[in-house]
């Protein structure tokens, strides 16, 4: 029974191995007296530590097998140094050399032989020489691993050695022929190829000048192939192949050499080099360097990569013309992304030239901000003031050119006035004493409801009038607001008032606004200015006032028998200038300014000046600063700007 026990342990071990229970299998192999089988089990599963342990403890002769197994696996993984270390530990250097040779790695094979098997070096050298010479004429078909090892000084390429022999004998043509047989496809020893190519060209230039050109055409591309661009360029220049030298410098990205070569030897190629350099910088994405040679291309690259702030910073250093172009491009991009306020900030910071190509951008900024909710408060002053100052710069620019009297210039004049009213209204809203001025500004804006959202204009005018107790006007304006907001499908939810056509305001009752300068023909707003809840509040107030019957649905008239905010007198047709503080017509007691056509109602002007002096409001002071630029100094002031 005892004689069968090892077989039982062996079979059980094999069963455990199949089950993947290697530790238990190891114990059974050892009990069966089959330690080598345990080692091989671990080798098969590449558990090298376990294989090494079992071999050292139970079967020392198997240690070599473990190391050889590890070496084979490492070599197959291209971990050549690791594989060599294992084989040297196993005292199998000849196996390491054989692995290298079979892989075509003659450099490493000869190195191992020289260090560990010196008595076999001559034999291996002969085999290597036969290999090279037999395949030397195949050129590109040779494996890249068939090389000559520069580490072994005594193992030099037969071609190079033979070339030197011919050179010593003065057989320069034969030496050149031998050198040019060495190609990058035959060896990875780039130093060997470099030496051979340089030798070939130098010999040709010195001793066989009629071959120099042809030899350079063979040798220099090989130098470029192994990235010896500088040497290739110098050799090309040695045989006066300037264009080829420039090309190889470009290939090697040696731009200073390429530029100097073109400038000193072939100026006709300077633009060629410059174009290549620009293309290189574009390909590499080096926008900052590209700016130095092609500003526009560099800046375009920055914006293509979304580096807008960097582009603007760089453009600022290139002069106003370049800067304004990229500010406009950035602004257009911001507007497209819904960031109109940042676009405005760009023009506020860097200037807004009156360029025709910018007109649509400016108009879009104006339209977006006028339609923007949440800007009817004192806190919104800076936004309106920035837009006002930008528009003033545009208007001033247009006034100096041939477009001074063009419809476009007149359009921007009107928009400047509108935005000035908005900004001044925000400044007035900070002071209770200026509530009536703020209300007048909201009412004056109705004059421009053809360029601002009409529902917004009437709502704001109505609320402002209501706030200062002008209930008649509030009722008329808010009633009109309801007609606008509820009478058009694009403003409501597909609800049409009787008699009003979809998408049209033509059938609205305009009798309340007869003999005023409030336009009837206005654009249909694309969306509601107020929420449904806010609209209901307005509707309730209008309904309550109409039921009370204490408020007349009529606009107040002045001494001209004309609606008090209308600039044109009904009976005479005389047009009065708008007050620069309120937008109301300037009739009798007035302040005139240096710029023709600019005036203010004296009472409103003095009220604004006094509030500014008392409050030291930065916003009111800024309004006066702007008026000084826009209107000039007042000619008969009760109070000055200061």
Secondary structure, DSSP 8 states (H G I E B T S, - for coil): -HHHHHHHHHHHHHHHHHTT-HHHHHHHHHHTT-HHHHHHHHHHTT-HHHHHHHHHHH-GGGHHHHHHHHHHHHHHTT-HHHHHHHHHHTT-HHHHHHHHHHTT-HHHHHHHHHHH-GGGHHHHHHHHHHHHHHHGGGGGGS-TT----TT-TT---HHHHHHHHHHHTT-HHHHHHHHTT--TTT-S-HHHHHHHHHHHHHHHHHH-HHHHHHHHHHHHHHHHHTT-HHHHHHHHHHTT-HHHHHHHHHHTT-HHHHHHHHHHH-GGGHHHHHHHHHHHHHHHT-HHHHHHH-HHHHHHHHHHTT-HHHHHHHHHTT-HHHHHHHHHHHHHHHHHTT-HHHHHHHHHHH-----GGGHHHHHHHHHHHHH-TT--SGGGHHHHHHHHHHHHHHHHHHHTSTTTTSHHHHHHHHHHHHHHHHHHHHHHTT-GGGHHHHHHHHHHGGGGTTTS-HHHHHHHHHHHHHHTT-HHHHHHHHHHHHHHHHS-TTTTTS---TT--TT--TTS--GGGTTSSS-S-----SS-SS-HHHHHHHHHHHHHHHHH--S-S---B-TTSSBTT-SB-TTT--B--BBTTT-SB--SSEEEBSSTT-EEEHHHHHHHHHHHHHH--HHHHHHHHHHHHHH-SBSS-SS---
